[in-house]
Amino acid sequence: MFKSLLSLMVLLIGMAACSLPTSQSDVRPVMDRSYTLTGLNFAVAEGLTVSEENRYYPTSDIVWRGDAPGPRGDQIGAMFKTAADRNKSVIRGDVPIVVDVQLLRFHGVTERTRGSIGGVYNIIFMLTVRDARTGEVIEPARRVVANLPAPGGSEAMALEHQGRTEKVEVTNFLTATLRNQLI
């Protein structure tokens, strides 16, 4: 019994340490921004690994369960594009822009983790801001680290029953993250 409890504690401590970001976002340039968001280009960095394993913490770059099994990069790209579309009516200024997003990491939670202890959606991407008319870089690529707590167990189930699925919550979070980076 003691060994089982000790093993569980070690596992939980290790998962908590793994869910913390190992790097911070690059500093956002201090500048006057008066952008009108017109579009988003999305790409997945080459060489990223995808896991469909139902473990507490798969060692892959992309872990996503908010959609049915399928092309995970495309599914994540669709969420980023929805987030950008939502921001088009909010980010309205003098300079039309397009943003380039290159995904470096999207580590959500597996069924096992969501059904028990929860965790963190750890999302890391490069963000470049370009003039939509000329393609000229206005803000060079910078690394953005975005972490969203992922509830587990009964809290996750309650959110699901309210229609606040993983996809809804993560898309809302990406919408706010993009807005915060561009205003």
GROMACS elastic network, one bead per residue, 0.5 to 0.9 nm:
[ bonds ]
;  ai    aj funct       b0    kb
    1     4     6  0.51570   500
    1     5     6  0.62493   500
    1     6     6  0.85861   500
    2     5     6  0.51091   500
    2     6     6  0.60177   500
    2     7     6  0.84766   500
    3     6     6  0.50364   500
    3     7     6  0.60041   500
    3     8     6  0.85346   500
    4     7     6  0.50851   500
    4     8     6  0.61673   500
    4     9     6  0.86325   500
    5     8     6  0.51147   500
    5     9     6  0.62158   500
    5    10     6  0.86988   500
    6     9     6  0.50836   500
    6    10     6  0.62176   500
    6    11     6  0.86112   500
    7    10     6  0.51578   500
    7    11     6  0.61785   500
    7    12     6  0.86776   500
    8    11     6  0.50510   500
    8    12     6  0.61742   500
    8    13     6  0.86117   500
    9    12     6  0.51364   500
    9    13     6  0.61134   500
    9    14     6  0.84776   500
   10    13     6  0.51915   500
   10    14     6  0.60588   500
   10    15     6  0.85689   500
   11    14     6  0.51280   500
   11    15     6  0.61319   500
   11    16     6  0.86133   500
   12    15     6  0.50830   500
   12    16     6  0.61172   500
   12    17     6  0.86126   500
   12   117     6  0.87348   500
   13    16     6  0.51205   500
   13    17     6  0.62590   500
   13    18     6  0.86363   500
   14    17     6  0.51486   500
   14    18     6  0.61524   500
   14    19     6  0.86669   500
   15    19     6  0.61050   500
   15    20     6  0.88719   500
   15    56     6  0.77847   500
   15    57     6  0.69488   500
   15   119     6  0.81938   500
   16    19     6  0.52314   500
   16    20     6  0.67668   500
   16   119     6  0.76699   500
   17    20     6  0.56027   500
   17    21     6  0.87345   500
   18    21     6  0.76737   500
   18    22     6  0.84649   500
   18    57     6  0.82240   500
   19    22     6  0.88007   500
   19    57     6  0.87926   500
   19   119     6  0.67801   500
   19   120     6  0.59838   500
   19   121     6  0.82453   500
   19   122     6  0.73126   500
   20    23     6  0.88848   500
   20   120     6  0.79989   500
   20   122     6  0.81409   500
   20   147     6  0.85396   500
   21    24     6  0.70372   500
   21   122     6  0.71567   500
   21   145     6  0.76062   500
   21   146     6  0.87697   500
   21   147     6  0.78021   500
   23    26     6  0.89657   500
   23   145     6  0.74369   500
   24    27     6  0.87119   500
   24   143     6  0.81252   500
   24   144     6  0.75097   500
   24   145     6  0.59853   500
   24   146     6  0.88906   500
   25    28     6  0.81472   500
   25   124     6  0.84076   500
   25   142     6  0.76826   500
   25   143     6  0.53449   500
   25   146     6  0.79291   500
   26    29     6  0.89543   500
   26   142     6  0.56550   500
   26   143     6  0.51571   500
   26   144     6  0.63353   500
   26   145     6  0.82635   500
   27    30     6  0.86593   500
   27   142     6  0.77346   500
   27   143     6  0.84379   500
   27   144     6  0.88333   500
   28    31     6  0.89314   500
   28   142     6  0.76045   500
   28   144     6  0.89885   500
   28   181     6  0.74612   500
   29   139     6  0.76356   500
   30    33     6  0.89788   500
   32   183     6  0.86866   500
   33    93     6  0.80071   500
   33    94     6  0.87699   500
   33    95     6  0.84648   500
   33   182     6  0.72720   500
   33   183     6  0.60294   500
   34    91     6  0.81174   500
   34    92     6  0.72257   500
   34    94     6  0.52983   500
   34    95     6  0.60597   500
   34    96     6  0.86750   500
   34   182     6  0.87962   500
   34   183     6  0.74010   500
   35    91     6  0.62473   500
   35    92     6  0.58771   500
   35    94     6  0.56902   500
   35    96     6  0.56946   500
   35    97     6  0.62682   500
   35   182     6  0.74353   500
   35   183     6  0.75454   500
   36    88     6  0.69940   500
   36    89     6  0.85730   500
   36    90     6  0.84006   500
   36    91     6  0.52404   500
   36    94     6  0.64720   500
   36    95     6  0.57386   500
   36    97     6  0.59045   500
   36    98     6  0.86350   500
   37    40     6  0.82260   500
   37    84     6  0.75843   500
   37    85     6  0.85057   500
   37    87     6  0.71561   500
   37    88     6  0.52671   500
   37    89     6  0.83293   500
   37    90     6  0.85274   500
   37    91     6  0.57893   500
   37    92     6  0.67981   500
   37    93     6  0.83904   500
   37    95     6  0.84399   500
   37    96     6  0.59534   500
   37    97     6  0.51036   500
   37    98     6  0.61318   500
   37    99     6  0.78301   500
   37   132     6  0.85901   500
   37   182     6  0.85804   500
   38    84     6  0.83781   500
   38    85     6  0.83020   500
   38    88     6  0.64438   500
   38    96     6  0.62517   500
   38    97     6  0.57441   500
   38    98     6  0.56397   500
   38    99     6  0.84482   500
   38   132     6  0.71630   500
   39    81     6  0.80795   500
   39    84     6  0.68335   500
   39    85     6  0.75314   500
   39    88     6  0.80860   500
   39    97     6  0.71301   500
   39    99     6  0.64949   500
   39   100     6  0.87557   500
   39   132     6  0.81783   500
   40    80     6  0.79978   500
   40    81     6  0.63380   500
   40    84     6  0.64476   500
   40    85     6  0.85255   500
   40    97     6  0.88547   500
   40    98     6  0.54894   500
   40   100     6  0.58182   500
   40   101     6  0.71945   500
   41    77     6  0.88377   500
   41    81     6  0.80814   500
   41    98     6  0.74195   500
   41    99     6  0.62471   500
   41   101     6  0.60988   500
   41   102     6  0.83364   500
   42    77     6  0.59180   500
   42    78     6  0.87746   500
   42    80     6  0.75965   500
   42    81     6  0.77759   500
   42    99     6  0.85350   500
   42   100     6  0.60709   500
   42   102     6  0.59534   500
   42   103     6  0.76285   500
   43    46     6  0.88876   500
   43    73     6  0.81277   500
   43    74     6  0.89060   500
   43    77     6  0.74203   500
   43   100     6  0.79909   500
   43   101     6  0.63400   500
   43   103     6  0.62189   500
   44    47     6  0.87227   500
   44    48     6  0.75424   500
   44    73     6  0.64299   500
   44    74     6  0.87581   500
   44    77     6  0.83063   500
   44   101     6  0.83747   500
   44   102     6  0.54981   500
   44   104     6  0.68087   500
   44   105     6  0.87877   500
   45    48     6  0.63541   500
   45   102     6  0.60163   500
   45   103     6  0.57380   500
   45   104     6  0.57543   500
   45   105     6  0.87176   500
   46   104     6  0.87917   500
   48    60     6  0.76641   500
   48    61     6  0.56095   500
   48    62     6  0.70725   500
   48   103     6  0.89972   500
   48   104     6  0.74061   500
   48   105     6  0.77611   500
   49    59     6  0.87527   500
   49    60     6  0.52780   500
   49    61     6  0.51826   500
   49    62     6  0.61172   500
   49    63     6  0.88831   500
   50    59     6  0.89858   500
   50    60     6  0.56557   500
   50    61     6  0.60564   500
   50    63     6  0.61699   500
   50    64     6  0.85775   500
   50    72     6  0.75923   500
   50    73     6  0.87673   500
   51    54     6  0.85218   500
   51    58     6  0.65855   500
   51    59     6  0.76389   500
   51    60     6  0.57092   500
   51    61     6  0.77892   500
   51    62     6  0.63538   500
   51    63     6  0.55959   500
   51    64     6  0.81843   500
   52    55     6  0.88694   500
   52    58     6  0.83108   500
   52    63     6  0.69479   500
   52    64     6  0.79887   500
   52    65     6  0.82402   500
   52    69     6  0.81824   500
   52   110     6  0.81708   500
   53    56     6  0.89316   500
   53    57     6  0.89050   500
   53    58     6  0.65006   500
   53    63     6  0.86866   500
   53   110     6  0.76984   500
   54    57     6  0.83299   500
   54    58     6  0.76029   500
   54   110     6  0.55842   500
   54   111     6  0.62195   500
   54   112     6  0.60065   500
   54   113     6  0.83042   500
   55    58     6  0.57527   500
   55   110     6  0.66089   500
   55   111     6  0.80912   500
   55   112     6  0.62771   500
   55   113     6  0.74343   500
   56   109     6  0.77555   500
   56   110     6  0.66298   500
   56   111     6  0.84397   500
   56   112     6  0.60393   500
   56   113     6  0.52143   500
   56   114     6  0.89056   500
   57    60     6  0.87254   500
   57   109     6  0.77104   500
   57   110     6  0.76533   500
   57   113     6  0.78640   500
   58    61     6  0.87974   500
   58    63     6  0.75506   500
   58   107     6  0.88642   500
   58   110     6  0.82685   500
   59    62     6  0.89031   500
   59    63     6  0.89078   500
   60    63     6  0.68121   500
   60   105     6  0.86813   500
   60   107     6  0.77621   500
   61   104     6  0.74544   500
   61   105     6  0.50466   500
   61   106     6  0.62150   500
   61   107     6  0.63024   500
   62    72     6  0.75615   500
   62    73     6  0.80165   500
   62   104     6  0.87098   500
   62   105     6  0.59599   500
   62   107     6  0.52591   500
   62   108     6  0.75783   500
   63    72     6  0.81038   500
   63   105     6  0.87280   500
   63   106     6  0.62421   500
   63   108     6  0.51300   500
   63   109     6  0.66894   500
   63   110     6  0.72164   500
   64    67     6  0.74276   500
   64    69     6  0.89340   500
   64    72     6  0.67846   500
   64    75     6  0.88038   500
   64    76     6  0.82078   500
   64   106     6  0.73666   500
   64   107     6  0.67325   500
   64   108     6  0.51689   500
   64   109     6  0.67052   500
   64   110     6  0.72214   500
   65    68     6  0.69959   500
   65    69     6  0.75239   500
   65    72     6  0.87561   500
   65   108     6  0.72920   500
   65   109     6  0.70666   500
   65   110     6  0.63264   500
   65   111     6  0.72674   500
   65   166     6  0.78647   500
   65   167     6  0.86024   500
   66    75     6  0.89661   500
   66   108     6  0.86691   500
   66   165     6  0.73257   500
   66   166     6  0.51350   500
   66   167     6  0.50267   500
   66   168     6  0.86466   500
   66   170     6  0.87778   500
   67    70     6  0.77924   500
   67    72     6  0.83012   500
   67    75     6  0.72707   500
   67   166     6  0.85665   500
   67   167     6  0.71689   500
   69    72     6  0.75913   500
   70    73     6  0.88774   500
   70    74     6  0.84745   500
   70    75     6  0.78377   500
   71    74     6  0.54976   500
   71    75     6  0.63625   500
   71    76     6  0.88725   500
   72    76     6  0.61560   500
   72    77     6  0.84642   500
   73    76     6  0.51961   500
   73    77     6  0.60481   500
   73    78     6  0.86133   500
   73   103     6  0.85555   500
   74    78     6  0.61407   500
   74    79     6  0.87803   500
   75    78     6  0.51614   500
   75    79     6  0.66205   500
   75    80     6  0.89735   500
   76    79     6  0.51657   500
   76    80     6  0.64480   500
   76    81     6  0.87361   500
   76   103     6  0.89019   500
   76   106     6  0.82035   500
   77    80     6  0.50841   500
   77    81     6  0.61652   500
   77    82     6  0.85926   500
   77   101     6  0.89812   500
   77   103     6  0.86490   500
   78    81     6  0.50436   500
   78    82     6  0.61151   500
   78    83     6  0.85475   500
   79    82     6  0.50630   500
   79    83     6  0.61459   500
   79    84     6  0.86521   500
   79   167     6  0.78780   500
   79   170     6  0.79150   500
   79   171     6  0.54781   500
   79   172     6  0.89974   500
   79   174     6  0.75859   500
   79   175     6  0.88007   500
   80    84     6  0.62457   500
   80    85     6  0.86650   500
   80   101     6  0.83986   500
   80   171     6  0.71664   500
   80   174     6  0.65000   500
   80   175     6  0.76264   500
   80   178     6  0.86623   500
   81    84     6  0.50061   500
   81    85     6  0.61115   500
   81    86     6  0.85815   500
   82    85     6  0.50088   500
   82    86     6  0.61649   500
   82    87     6  0.86506   500
   82   171     6  0.72916   500
   82   174     6  0.88777   500
   82   175     6  0.77916   500
   83    86     6  0.52148   500
   83    87     6  0.64153   500
   83    88     6  0.89819   500
   83   171     6  0.61864   500
   83   172     6  0.71242   500
   83   173     6  0.84285   500
   83   174     6  0.58361   500
   83   176     6  0.79188   500
   83   177     6  0.88174   500
   83   178     6  0.73119   500
   83   179     6  0.87804   500
   84    87     6  0.50830   500
   84    88     6  0.63939   500
   84    99     6  0.88652   500
   84   174     6  0.85449   500
   84   175     6  0.66267   500
   84   178     6  0.71686   500
   84   179     6  0.83900   500
   85    88     6  0.52716   500
   85    89     6  0.78690   500
   85   175     6  0.87380   500
   86    89     6  0.66478   500
   86    90     6  0.76044   500
   86   175     6  0.68700   500
   87    91     6  0.57645   500
   87    92     6  0.88027   500
   87   175     6  0.67992   500
   87   176     6  0.85579   500
   87   178     6  0.79054   500
   87   179     6  0.65798   500
   88    91     6  0.55432   500
   88    92     6  0.70187   500
   89    92     6  0.65806   500
   90   179     6  0.82043   500
   91   179     6  0.73219   500
   91   182     6  0.76625   500
   91   183     6  0.71087   500
   92    95     6  0.84982   500
   92    96     6  0.83482   500
   93    96     6  0.74534   500
   95   131     6  0.70958   500
   95   132     6  0.80751   500
   95   133     6  0.89601   500
   96   130     6  0.85644   500
   96   131     6  0.61027   500
   96   132     6  0.53105   500
   96   133     6  0.70906   500
   97   129     6  0.66049   500
   97   130     6  0.54625   500
   97   133     6  0.77533   500
   97   135     6  0.85640   500
   97   138     6  0.86724   500
   98   128     6  0.84655   500
   98   129     6  0.61323   500
   98   130     6  0.53075   500
   98   131     6  0.63803   500
   98   132     6  0.52409   500
   98   135     6  0.81397   500
   99   127     6  0.67490   500
   99   128     6  0.55868   500
   99   130     6  0.60618   500
   99   131     6  0.87535   500
   99   132     6  0.87471   500
  100   126     6  0.77682   500
  100   127     6  0.56950   500
  100   128     6  0.50197   500
  100   129     6  0.65017   500
  100   130     6  0.77312   500
  100   141     6  0.83990   500
  101   125     6  0.63708   500
  101   126     6  0.56013   500
  101   128     6  0.67175   500
  101   141     6  0.88899   500
  102   124     6  0.88135   500
  102   125     6  0.54210   500
  102   126     6  0.50481   500
  102   127     6  0.67722   500
  102   128     6  0.87190   500
  103   106     6  0.73108   500
  103   123     6  0.80551   500
  103   124     6  0.64253   500
  103   126     6  0.65644   500
  104   123     6  0.78318   500
  104   124     6  0.54113   500
  104   125     6  0.50156   500
  104   126     6  0.72189   500
  105   122     6  0.72163   500
  105   123     6  0.55069   500
  105   125     6  0.67241   500
  106   121     6  0.71737   500
  106   122     6  0.58614   500
  106   124     6  0.64624   500
  106   125     6  0.84863   500
  107   120     6  0.78989   500
  107   121     6  0.55989   500
  107   122     6  0.50487   500
  107   123     6  0.63140   500
  107   124     6  0.88163   500
  108   119     6  0.81324   500
  108   120     6  0.66520   500
  108   122     6  0.64601   500
  108   123     6  0.80878   500
  108   150     6  0.79930   500
  109   112     6  0.79312   500
  109   113     6  0.58144   500
  109   114     6  0.60100   500
  109   118     6  0.72263   500
  109   119     6  0.65868   500
  109   120     6  0.70714   500
  109   121     6  0.67067   500
  109   150     6  0.72958   500
  110   113     6  0.52196   500
  110   114     6  0.60506   500
  110   115     6  0.83446   500
  110   118     6  0.89734   500
  111   114     6  0.51404   500
  111   115     6  0.58384   500
  111   116     6  0.85379   500
  112   115     6  0.51989   500
  112   116     6  0.63513   500
  112   117     6  0.85035   500
  112   118     6  0.87095   500
  113   116     6  0.52666   500
  113   117     6  0.57017   500
  113   118     6  0.51887   500
  113   119     6  0.69369   500
  113   152     6  0.66944   500
  113   153     6  0.83173   500
  114   117     6  0.64857   500
  114   119     6  0.74449   500
  114   150     6  0.73293   500
  114   151     6  0.66480   500
  114   153     6  0.62349   500
  114   156     6  0.67117   500
  114   157     6  0.88330   500
  115   118     6  0.71406   500
  115   151     6  0.88540   500
  115   152     6  0.54458   500
  115   154     6  0.77505   500
  115   156     6  0.73180   500
  115   157     6  0.79704   500
  116   151     6  0.87725   500
  116   152     6  0.51343   500
  116   154     6  0.81271   500
  116   156     6  0.89081   500
  117   151     6  0.73262   500
  117   153     6  0.61902   500
  118   149     6  0.79338   500
  118   150     6  0.53085   500
  118   153     6  0.69750   500
  118   156     6  0.79570   500
  119   148     6  0.87435   500
  119   149     6  0.61300   500
  119   151     6  0.65075   500
  119   152     6  0.72245   500
  120   147     6  0.63346   500
  120   148     6  0.55769   500
  120   151     6  0.80977   500
  121   146     6  0.80225   500
  121   147     6  0.55281   500
  121   148     6  0.50384   500
  121   149     6  0.62544   500
  121   150     6  0.61836   500
  121   170     6  0.80916   500
  122   145     6  0.73808   500
  122   146     6  0.61672   500
  122   148     6  0.67818   500
  122   149     6  0.87193   500
  123   144     6  0.80769   500
  123   145     6  0.59387   500
  123   146     6  0.51121   500
  123   147     6  0.61229   500
  123   148     6  0.83037   500
  124   143     6  0.70264   500
  124   144     6  0.56104   500
  124   146     6  0.62040   500
  124   147     6  0.85058   500
  125   142     6  0.82212   500
  125   143     6  0.57623   500
  125   144     6  0.53682   500
  125   145     6  0.67837   500
  125   146     6  0.85180   500
  126   141     6  0.58322   500
  126   142     6  0.53010   500
  126   144     6  0.60299   500
  126   145     6  0.89160   500
  127   139     6  0.85147   500
  127   140     6  0.77904   500
  127   141     6  0.51394   500
  127   142     6  0.53644   500
  127   143     6  0.64338   500
  127   144     6  0.69209   500
  127   181     6  0.88024   500
  128   137     6  0.72388   500
  128   138     6  0.79369   500
  128   139     6  0.58725   500
  128   140     6  0.52847   500
  128   142     6  0.66227   500
  129   136     6  0.86508   500
  129   137     6  0.60200   500
  129   138     6  0.55477   500
  129   140     6  0.66604   500
  129   141     6  0.74776   500
  129   182     6  0.85312   500
  130   133     6  0.86254   500
  130   134     6  0.79707   500
  130   135     6  0.54245   500
  130   136     6  0.54157   500
  130   138     6  0.52158   500
  130   139     6  0.69050   500
  130   140     6  0.83823   500
  131   134     6  0.55843   500
  131   135     6  0.50404   500
  131   136     6  0.53270   500
  131   137     6  0.63928   500
  131   138     6  0.63429   500
  132   135     6  0.56086   500
  132   136     6  0.79541   500
  133   136     6  0.81822   500
  134   137     6  0.87952   500
  135   138     6  0.88553   500
  137   140     6  0.60762   500
  137   141     6  0.87543   500
  139   142     6  0.81577   500
  144   181     6  0.87106   500
  146   173     6  0.88179   500
  146   174     6  0.84743   500
  146   177     6  0.73363   500
  148   169     6  0.89552   500
  148   170     6  0.77354   500
  148   173     6  0.73173   500
  150   156     6  0.79079   500
  150   166     6  0.84204   500
  151   154     6  0.85157   500
  151   155     6  0.59549   500
  151   156     6  0.51593   500
  151   157     6  0.89230   500
  151   159     6  0.87995   500
  152   155     6  0.57875   500
  152   157     6  0.77357   500
  153   156     6  0.54628   500
  153   157     6  0.64135   500
  153   158     6  0.88114   500
  154   158     6  0.60518   500
  154   159     6  0.86310   500
  155   158     6  0.51413   500
  155   159     6  0.63607   500
  155   160     6  0.87396   500
  156   159     6  0.52048   500
  156   160     6  0.62949   500
  156   161     6  0.88087   500
  156   164     6  0.89040   500
  156   165     6  0.84254   500
  156   166     6  0.87836   500
  157   160     6  0.50487   500
  157   161     6  0.63106   500
  157   162     6  0.87653   500
  158   161     6  0.51585   500
  158   162     6  0.64369   500
  158   163     6  0.89095   500
  158   164     6  0.85852   500
  159   162     6  0.50693   500
  159   163     6  0.64580   500
  159   165     6  0.65921   500
  159   166     6  0.88093   500
  160   163     6  0.50965   500
  160   164     6  0.51485   500
  160   166     6  0.78820   500
  161   164     6  0.72841   500
  161   165     6  0.82720   500
  162   165     6  0.81180   500
  163   168     6  0.79272   500
  164   167     6  0.78872   500
  164   168     6  0.56187   500
  164   169     6  0.61049   500
  165   168     6  0.51293   500
  165   169     6  0.61769   500
  165   170     6  0.85121   500
  166   169     6  0.52253   500
  166   170     6  0.59865   500
  166   171     6  0.83658   500
  167   170     6  0.52653   500
  167   171     6  0.58950   500
  167   172     6  0.84168   500
  168   171     6  0.52787   500
  168   172     6  0.61213   500
  168   173     6  0.85750   500
  169   172     6  0.52054   500
  169   173     6  0.61743   500
  169   174     6  0.87118   500
  170   174     6  0.61078   500
  170   175     6  0.85297   500
  171   174     6  0.50624   500
  171   175     6  0.61339   500
  171   176     6  0.87189   500
  172   175     6  0.50590   500
  172   176     6  0.64103   500
  172   177     6  0.86441   500
  173   176     6  0.52080   500
  173   177     6  0.60669   500
  173   178     6  0.86667   500
  174   178     6  0.60548   500
  174   179     6  0.84355   500
  175   178     6  0.54426   500
  175   179     6  0.62504   500
  175   180     6  0.86789   500
  176   179     6  0.50715   500
  176   180     6  0.60591   500
  176   181     6  0.86123   500
  177   180     6  0.51809   500
  177   181     6  0.62865   500
  177   182     6  0.88032   500
  178   181     6  0.51118   500
  178   182     6  0.62609   500
  178   183     6  0.87686   500
  179   182     6  0.52506   500
  179   183     6  0.61047   500
  180   183     6  0.57715   500
